């Protein structure tokens, strides 16, 4: 086990107080497997995010929670580095109200006796409406919002906040990911979290002017996430013309790209990723994967993507090369990653 990793228990040995009572009451709890892959699968996407948060954040463990739309992925894609800078969980909300279990989780992780709990909303009023602000403020939380005119400007606003917060610690390093496709942005999210390296979103054919100006002034390294079908050679050339370098990390599809990113993170000296924690999320739907990437980042783990019905060969190959991790978790219920797919990966990961 890597020295930076804290000692972990396998899913089968993790203690869950009152499991029998909870099951009787039909409450959502993580489904556990003996020496195998557990599952964070709540009744819905909100519950799954709460379960993930409960697994890595203790009571009164952070002053801030980041809140994103449960129904629109772009803003949450660029929130991973902000969550990492704040060491904050990512929870989900609807446009007009925060579910009760999410409100309870915000209250649980933020210490009211030490400071007012803060909630940072990601995205404009088109995705998270004013009633959410009212609800949170009425409950006693301090609320702020980071938003731009579109998904690209929101990612830029987050990067600007990180530049200001990190000040002299700013490394000048960012990730570039496709803003109108979610898989690659989700796959890089744990590593963006782990070292608070911003994810700047771009269309596939050209870097937006505002982001390009920010990069010219503040960036010296920009890793390209995804292959030419996601981010074209024109984008790479535009980046290179600014005097900025960085690798393209990609595979033949979204699943191979997630593996390539995991392998890159494991080999990169500055990223504290370890294959002792392996997260598995859907490559076909985004809600559970969004929060799964942040949980995996907090656990200093790596994230793999899977099809719903069956595990991709690239995911199985990675599992075969990193057997017997301390923890492995699927994010989402059977509609996200089926039991067949989970069992396939488990059979290779825990031989």
C-alpha positions as CSV (number, residue, x, y, z in Angstrom):
1,X,0.0,0.0,0.0
2,X,1.3,3.5,-0.8
3,X,2.6,5.3,2.2
4,X,0.3,8.3,1.7
5,X,-2.7,6.1,2.1
6,X,-4.5,5.8,5.4
7,X,-5.3,2.3,6.5
8,X,-8.6,1.1,5.0
9,X,-11.0,-1.7,5.6
10,X,-12.5,-3.7,2.8
11,X,-16.2,-3.2,2.1
12,X,-17.0,-6.5,3.8
13,X,-15.4,-5.4,7.0
14,X,-16.8,-1.8,7.2
15,X,-19.2,-1.5,10.2
16,X,-22.6,-0.1,9.5
17,X,-24.5,0.6,12.8
18,X,-28.0,-0.7,12.8
19,X,-28.0,-2.3,9.4
20,X,-30.7,-4.7,10.3
21,X,-32.9,-2.0,11.7
22,X,-32.3,0.3,8.7
23,X,-33.1,-2.5,6.3
24,X,-36.4,-3.1,8.2
25,X,-37.2,0.6,7.9
26,X,-36.5,0.4,4.1
27,X,-33.9,3.2,4.4
28,X,-31.1,3.4,1.8
29,X,-27.7,2.2,3.0
30,X,-24.5,1.1,1.1
31,X,-24.9,-2.5,-0.1
32,X,-21.8,-4.3,1.1
33,X,-20.0,-7.3,-0.3
34,X,-17.6,-9.6,1.5
35,X,-14.1,-9.1,0.2
36,X,-15.6,-7.6,-2.9
37,X,-17.1,-4.6,-4.5
38,X,-19.7,-2.7,-2.5
39,X,-22.4,-0.4,-3.9
40,X,-23.5,3.1,-3.0
41,X,-26.9,3.0,-4.5
42,X,-29.6,5.1,-3.0
43,X,-33.3,5.5,-3.8
44,X,-32.3,8.2,-6.4
45,X,-29.4,10.3,-7.5
46,X,-29.7,12.6,-4.4
47,X,-29.5,9.6,-2.0
48,X,-26.6,8.1,-3.8
49,X,-24.7,11.4,-3.5
50,X,-25.5,11.5,0.3
51,X,-24.3,7.9,0.7
52,X,-21.0,8.7,-1.0
53,X,-20.6,11.8,1.2
54,X,-21.3,9.8,4.4
55,X,-18.6,7.3,3.4
56,X,-15.7,9.9,3.3
57,X,-16.8,12.9,5.3
58,X,-17.3,12.7,9.0
59,X,-19.6,14.8,11.2
60,X,-18.5,18.5,11.4
61,X,-15.6,17.7,9.0
62,X,-15.8,20.6,6.6
63,X,-17.1,24.2,6.6
64,X,-18.3,24.0,3.0
65,X,-20.5,21.9,0.8
66,X,-20.6,22.3,-3.0
67,X,-24.1,21.9,-4.5
68,X,-24.7,21.2,-8.2
69,X,-27.7,20.4,-10.3
70,X,-28.8,16.7,-10.4
71,X,-30.1,17.1,-13.9
72,X,-27.4,19.0,-15.7
73,X,-23.8,17.8,-15.7
74,X,-21.6,20.6,-17.2
75,X,-21.2,22.8,-14.2
76,X,-20.5,19.9,-11.9
77,X,-17.8,18.7,-14.3
78,X,-15.8,21.8,-13.6
79,X,-16.5,21.8,-9.8
80,X,-14.1,18.9,-9.0
81,X,-11.0,21.0,-8.4
82,X,-13.0,23.5,-6.3
83,X,-14.2,20.6,-4.1
84,X,-10.6,19.5,-3.8
85,X,-9.4,23.0,-2.8
86,X,-12.1,23.1,-0.1
87,X,-12.1,19.4,0.8
88,X,-15.8,19.6,0.3
89,X,-18.3,17.0,-0.8
90,X,-20.4,17.5,-3.9
91,X,-24.2,17.1,-3.3
92,X,-27.0,17.4,-5.8
93,X,-30.2,19.5,-5.9
94,X,-33.2,20.1,-8.1
95,X,-33.9,23.5,-9.5
96,X,-36.5,24.6,-7.0
97,X,-35.7,22.8,-3.7
98,X,-33.0,20.8,-1.9
99,X,-34.3,17.3,-0.8
100,X,-34.6,16.8,2.9
101,X,-31.8,14.1,3.1
102,X,-29.4,16.5,1.3
103,X,-30.3,19.3,3.7
104,X,-29.6,16.8,6.6
105,X,-26.2,15.9,5.1
106,X,-25.2,19.5,4.7
107,X,-26.0,20.1,8.3
108,X,-24.1,16.9,9.4
109,X,-20.8,17.7,7.7
110,X,-20.7,21.4,8.5
111,X,-20.0,22.5,12.1
112,X,-22.6,25.0,13.2
113,X,-20.8,25.4,16.5
114,X,-17.5,26.4,14.9
115,X,-18.7,28.6,12.0
116,X,-21.7,29.0,9.8
117,X,-21.9,26.3,7.3
118,X,-21.3,27.5,3.8
119,X,-22.9,26.2,0.6
120,X,-21.4,27.0,-2.8
121,X,-23.8,26.7,-5.7
122,X,-22.3,25.8,-9.1
123,X,-24.1,27.3,-12.1
124,X,-26.6,30.0,-12.7
125,X,-30.3,30.4,-12.0
126,X,-31.2,28.3,-15.0
127,X,-29.9,25.2,-13.3
128,X,-30.3,26.1,-9.6
129,X,-33.1,28.5,-8.9
130,X,-33.6,31.3,-6.3
131,X,-35.9,29.1,-4.2
132,X,-32.8,26.9,-3.3
133,X,-31.0,30.0,-2.1
134,X,-33.9,31.0,0.1
135,X,-34.3,27.5,1.5
136,X,-30.6,27.3,2.4
137,X,-30.4,30.7,3.9
138,X,-33.6,30.1,5.9
139,X,-31.9,27.1,7.4
140,X,-29.0,29.2,8.5
141,X,-26.4,28.5,5.8
142,X,-24.2,31.1,4.1
143,X,-24.8,30.7,0.4
144,X,-22.6,31.8,-2.5
145,X,-22.8,31.1,-6.2
146,X,-20.1,30.6,-8.9
147,X,-21.5,30.9,-12.4
148,X,-20.8,32.3,-15.9
149,X,-23.0,32.9,-18.9
150,X,-22.6,29.3,-20.0
151,X,-20.8,26.1,-19.0
152,X,-17.5,27.3,-20.4
153,X,-17.7,30.6,-18.5
154,X,-18.6,28.8,-15.3
155,X,-15.5,26.6,-15.6
156,X,-13.5,29.7,-16.1
157,X,-15.1,31.4,-13.1
158,X,-14.1,28.4,-11.0
159,X,-10.5,28.5,-12.3
160,X,-10.3,32.2,-11.5
161,X,-11.5,31.5,-7.9
162,X,-8.8,28.8,-7.5
163,X,-6.1,31.1,-8.9
164,X,-7.1,33.7,-6.3
165,X,-7.4,31.2,-3.5
166,X,-4.1,29.4,-4.2
167,X,-2.2,32.6,-4.9
168,X,1.6,31.7,-4.8
169,X,0.7,28.0,-4.6
170,X,-0.9,28.2,-8.1
171,X,1.0,25.8,-10.3
172,X,-0.3,27.0,-13.7
173,X,-1.6,23.5,-14.5
174,X,-5.2,22.8,-15.8
175,X,-7.1,20.0,-17.5
176,X,-9.0,20.7,-20.7
177,X,-12.1,18.5,-21.2
178,X,-15.0,18.5,-23.6
179,X,-17.9,20.6,-22.2
180,X,-20.8,19.0,-24.1
181,X,-19.9,15.4,-23.3
182,X,-19.6,14.1,-19.8
183,X,-17.5,10.9,-19.6
184,X,-14.0,12.3,-19.9
185,X,-14.7,15.1,-17.5
186,X,-16.0,12.7,-15.0
187,X,-13.0,10.4,-15.5
188,X,-10.5,13.1,-14.7
189,X,-12.5,14.5,-11.7
190,X,-10.8,12.5,-8.9
191,X,-7.4,13.7,-10.0
192,X,-8.6,17.3,-10.4
193,X,-9.9,17.0,-6.8
194,X,-6.7,15.4,-5.4
195,X,-4.4,18.3,-6.4
196,X,-7.1,21.0,-7.0
197,X,-6.1,21.3,-10.6
198,X,-9.0,23.1,-12.5
199,X,-10.9,21.5,-15.3
200,X,-11.5,24.0,-18.0
201,X,-14.3,23.1,-20.4
202,X,-14.1,23.5,-24.2
203,X,-16.0,22.7,-27.3
204,X,-14.4,20.1,-29.4
205,X,-13.2,22.4,-32.1
206,X,-11.8,25.6,-30.4
207,X,-11.0,26.9,-27.0
208,X,-13.4,29.8,-26.1
209,X,-11.9,33.2,-26.1
210,X,-12.3,33.9,-22.4
211,X,-10.7,30.6,-21.5
212,X,-7.9,31.1,-24.0
213,X,-7.1,34.6,-22.5
214,X,-7.0,33.0,-19.0
215,X,-4.7,30.3,-20.2
216,X,-2.3,32.7,-21.9
217,X,-1.9,34.7,-18.8
218,X,-1.9,32.0,-16.1
219,X,-1.3,28.5,-17.5
220,X,1.9,26.7,-18.4
221,X,0.5,23.1,-18.6
222,X,-2.8,21.9,-19.9
223,X,-3.5,18.2,-20.1
224,X,-5.9,17.2,-22.8
225,X,-8.6,14.7,-21.7
226,X,-10.0,12.5,-24.4
227,X,-9.1,11.6,-28.0
228,X,-9.4,13.6,-31.2
229,X,-13.1,12.7,-31.5
230,X,-13.7,14.6,-28.3
231,X,-11.0,17.4,-28.5
232,X,-9.7,18.0,-32.0
233,X,-6.2,18.6,-33.2
234,X,-7.2,22.2,-33.7
235,X,-7.7,22.7,-29.9
236,X,-4.3,21.1,-29.3
237,X,-2.7,23.4,-31.9
238,X,-4.4,26.4,-30.3
239,X,-3.0,25.4,-26.9
240,X,0.4,24.8,-28.3
241,X,0.5,28.2,-30.0
242,X,0.2,29.8,-26.5
243,X,3.4,28.1,-25.5
244,X,1.6,25.7,-23.2
245,X,2.4,22.0,-23.2
246,X,0.9,18.9,-21.6
247,X,-0.1,15.3,-22.7
248,X,-3.2,14.1,-24.4
249,X,-4.6,11.3,-22.2
250,X,-7.0,9.1,-24.1
251,X,-8.1,5.7,-25.3
252,X,-10.2,4.4,-28.1
253,X,-13.4,5.1,-26.2
254,X,-14.6,6.6,-22.9
255,X,-13.8,3.4,-21.0
256,X,-10.2,3.2,-22.2
257,X,-9.8,6.9,-21.5
258,X,-10.8,6.4,-17.9
259,X,-8.2,3.6,-17.6
260,X,-5.6,5.8,-19.3
261,X,-6.3,8.6,-16.8
262,X,-6.1,6.2,-13.8
263,X,-2.8,4.8,-15.1
264,X,-1.5,8.3,-15.6
265,X,-2.5,9.4,-12.1
266,X,-0.9,6.3,-10.6
267,X,2.4,7.2,-12.3
268,X,2.3,10.9,-11.8
269,X,4.4,11.9,-8.8
270,X,2.3,14.9,-7.8
271,X,-1.1,13.1,-7.8
272,X,-1.7,11.1,-4.6
273,X,-3.8,8.5,-6.3
274,X,-3.7,4.8,-5.3
275,X,-5.3,1.7,-6.7
276,X,-6.1,0.7,-3.1
277,X,-9.4,2.4,-3.6
278,X,-11.2,1.8,-6.9
279,X,-14.4,3.6,-7.8
280,X,-16.6,2.4,-10.6
281,X,-19.2,4.6,-12.3
282,X,-21.5,4.5,-15.3
283,X,-20.0,5.7,-18.6
284,X,-23.5,6.0,-20.0
285,X,-25.3,8.3,-17.5
286,X,-23.9,11.1,-15.4
287,X,-25.7,11.7,-12.0
288,X,-24.1,9.1,-9.8
289,X,-20.8,9.3,-11.6
290,X,-20.5,13.1,-10.9
291,X,-20.5,12.6,-7.2
292,X,-18.6,9.3,-7.4
293,X,-15.6,11.1,-8.9
294,X,-15.5,13.5,-5.9
295,X,-15.8,10.7,-3.4
296,X,-13.0,8.8,-5.2
297,X,-10.9,11.9,-5.1
298,X,-11.4,12.3,-1.4
299,X,-10.4,8.7,-0.9
300,X,-7.2,9.2,-3.0
301,X,-8.5,6.5,-5.3
302,X,-8.9,5.9,-9.1
303,X,-12.1,5.9,-11.0
304,X,-13.1,3.5,-13.8
305,X,-16.2,3.7,-16.1
306,X,-18.4,0.7,-17.0
307,X,-21.3,0.0,-19.2
308,X,-24.6,-0.7,-17.5
309,X,-25.0,-4.2,-18.8
310,X,-21.4,-5.5,-18.9
311,X,-17.9,-4.4,-18.0
312,X,-15.7,-3.2,-20.8
313,X,-12.5,-5.2,-21.4
314,X,-10.3,-2.2,-20.6
315,X,-11.9,-2.0,-17.2
316,X,-11.4,-5.7,-16.6
317,X,-7.8,-5.5,-17.7
318,X,-7.1,-2.7,-15.2
319,X,-8.8,-4.7,-12.5
320,X,-6.6,-7.7,-13.3
321,X,-3.5,-5.6,-12.9
322,X,-4.6,-4.1,-9.6
323,X,-6.2,-7.0,-7.7
324,X,-7.3,-7.1,-4.1
325,X,-7.6,-3.4,-3.3
326,X,-8.6,-2.2,0.2
327,X,-11.9,-0.8,-1.1
328,X,-13.9,-1.0,-4.3
329,X,-17.2,0.7,-4.8
330,X,-19.9,1.0,-7.5
331,X,-21.6,4.4,-7.5
332,X,-25.3,4.1,-8.4
333,X,-27.9,1.4,-8.5
334,X,-28.5,-1.4,-11.0
335,X,-29.8,1.0,-13.6
336,X,-26.4,2.7,-13.5
337,X,-24.1,-0.4,-13.3
338,X,-25.9,-3.7,-13.3
339,X,-25.2,-6.5,-10.9
340,X,-23.8,-8.5,-13.8
341,X,-21.3,-5.8,-14.6
342,X,-20.4,-5.4,-10.9
343,X,-19.9,-9.2,-10.6
344,X,-17.7,-9.3,-13.7
345,X,-15.3,-6.7,-12.3
346,X,-15.4,-8.3,-8.8
347,X,-14.5,-11.7,-10.2
348,X,-11.3,-10.2,-11.7
349,X,-10.5,-7.7,-9.0
350,X,-10.9,-10.2,-6.1
351,X,-9.7,-13.5,-7.7
